[in-house]
Amino acid sequence: MKKSIIAIGVLCILLVACKDNKTTDNANETKTEVDSTSTAIQNSTTEENDKTEKEVTLDLAEVAMNTENLSSFVDAIEKAGMVVKIKGEGPFTIFAPTNEAFSKLPKETLENLKKPVNAEKLEAALSYHIIPGNVDAKKLKDLINNSENKKYELITANDGKIEASINSDKKVVLTDSKGSQATVVEVDKKGKNGVIHSINTVLMRK
């Protein structure tokens, strides 16, 4: 009888020990999973911060040069000798025509503007796309919505005027002094000296 009682006691001790070990193992596994998740989140946050920091260290000329669909715009500012200007302190807001926007222009007109003899004309045409100050997408929409007739007049770097409004698709539309319209298709390409918004049509000044 004593042997049976002793055997049952030993069995109970073994069962409790096994349960404790299993609980400890589960706790360790849970802690490992939490630690792994925490590390992954920290790494992801660090990568995002590094990316944002890298983007903000670029000036607007470099931002444009690193944007694939602005290669025609970059070529134009190089031909006009404006790279140094948009690398300046600023801040500037640039409505940069995309490659597709430039392709809408007559080929002859564009090639003629890019000739060294017409550098001043090209600079004037491109300066019409530059607004002094840092106007991101939210600020631009706020300016439009808070204006009396929901149309806001932007003054360009060479004292031109562009009318900004919002269409039925809730996209910003720019109307140049000739009455032609360009839609803002991409926003908030940020640099350390301002911001670039891409537009689908080249703006023209009278």
N, C-alpha and C positions, 0 to 999 in steps of 0.2 A: 504493500500500500504506500509506504514511504517512498519507494522507488518511483511509483506512478506520479505521486505529488511532485517529486523533484523533477521528473521528466516534463510534466506539464509546466512547471515554473520556468525551466530552461527554454522551452518552446515559446512561452510568452515573451521572455526577454529577447529571444532571437527575432520574433515578429516585430516588436517595438523598435529594435535596432534597425531592422530592414526599412521600416516605415520612416524612421528619422533620416536614414541615409537617402531614401527616395525624395523626401521633402527638401533636404539640403541640395540634392542634385537639381530638382526642379527650380529651386530658388536661384541656384547658380546659372542655370540655363536662361531664366527670365532676366537676370541681371546682365548676362552676356548680350541678350537680344536688345535690351534697353540701351546698353553701352554702344552697341553697333549702330542702332538707329540714331542715337545722339551724335555719334561721330559722323555719320552720313549727312545729317542735317547741318552740322558745323562745317563740313567740307563743302557742301553745296552753297551755303551762305558765303563762305570765304571766296569760292570761285565767282559767285555773282558780284560780290564787292570788288574783287580784282578786276572783273570785266568792266564794271561801271567806272572804276577809277581810271582804267586804261582809256576808255572812251572819252572821259572828260578831259584828259590830258592832251587830246588832239585839238588842233585849231580847226577852223571851218574849212580851210583849204585841204587839210589832211582828211577831214571827215568826207568831203566831196570825193577826194581821190580814192577813198576806200569804199565808195558806194558805186556798185557796178553800173547801174542805169543812169549815172550822172557823168559818164566819161566824155560825152559831147560838151557838157557844161564845163568840165575841167579843161578840155582842149581850148574852148573859147576864152576862158579867163587867162590861160597861158598865152594865147595869141594876143590878148589885149594888155598883157603885162600887169594883170591885176592880182596875181598870186600873193605878192607882198602885202597888198592892201587888205585882203581878207584873212591874212595871217595876223593882222594888227590887233590892237588891244580891244577894239569894239566897245560894247557888244553890238553885234549885227544880227538881223533876221534876214535870211536869204530865201527867196522863193525861186528855187533852182529848177529850170525846165529839164525834164527827163530826156533821154535819147529819142524817145518817140515824139516828144514835143519839137525837138530840133528837126526831126525828119519831116515834119509838116511844112517847114519852110522851103521855098524854091531853092534847089541846089545851088543855082547861080548866085542868088542873094547871099547865102551863107558863105560860100567860097569867096565872094567879093569882100564881105565884111572881115574875113580872116586875113586878108592881105595886109602886110605891114603898113602900107600907106593909109589904110582905113582903121588903124588901131584905136584912134580917138573915138570914132563912130561906134566901134564895137564896145569900147569901154562904157560909152554913154548908154548903149542898149542894155548892157549887163548891169550897170549901176541902177537902172530903173527897176531891177529885181531885188534890190537891197534896201532894207528899212533900218535906219538907226535904232538901236535898242534891242532888247531880248524879248521877243513876243512868241511864247510857246503856243501850242494849239488851244489850250484851255483859256489862256489870256485873250487870244484873238477872238474866240467865240464869245467870251464875256464882253469884250469891247463892242462886238456887233450887236449882241442881245441887249446891251444897256444903252445903245444909241437910239435916238428918237424914232427913226424910221427903219431900224434894223439894218442899217447900212453904215459902215464905218469907213472913213477916208484915211488911207495910209499915205504918209508923205515919204517919198523915196530918198535915197542918198543924194540924188541930183535934183531934188526939189520937184519931182514929178508927183502925180497923184494917181492912186489906185483905189477903187472902191471895193470893199470887202463885204460880202453878204453870205447868207446860208441858204442853200437850196432845199428842195423837198426831201432830198436824201440825207439831209443834215450834214452835208459837206460844204466846206468853205469855197466860195467862188470869188475870183478876183476879176474885176472889169477894168481894162486899161483905158487910157484916154482916147483910144480910137473906137471903143465900144466892144472890142473883142473880149471873150471870157476864157479864163483858165480855171480849172478845178484843182484844188489841193488834193493830191492822191496819196501822199505819204507825209507824216508829220514827225516833228521832234527828233531830228537827227542832231543830237546836242554835241557842241564842242566847248572848249574852255572860253571862247570869246563870242558865243552866241548859239544860234540854232538854224538848221536848214529844214525847209519844207519843200517837198517836190511837187511840181505842177505839170499839168499835161499839155500846156500850150505856152509858147513864147509870148511874153507881153510886149506890146509896142507902144511907144510914146509918140504923140503928134509931133 
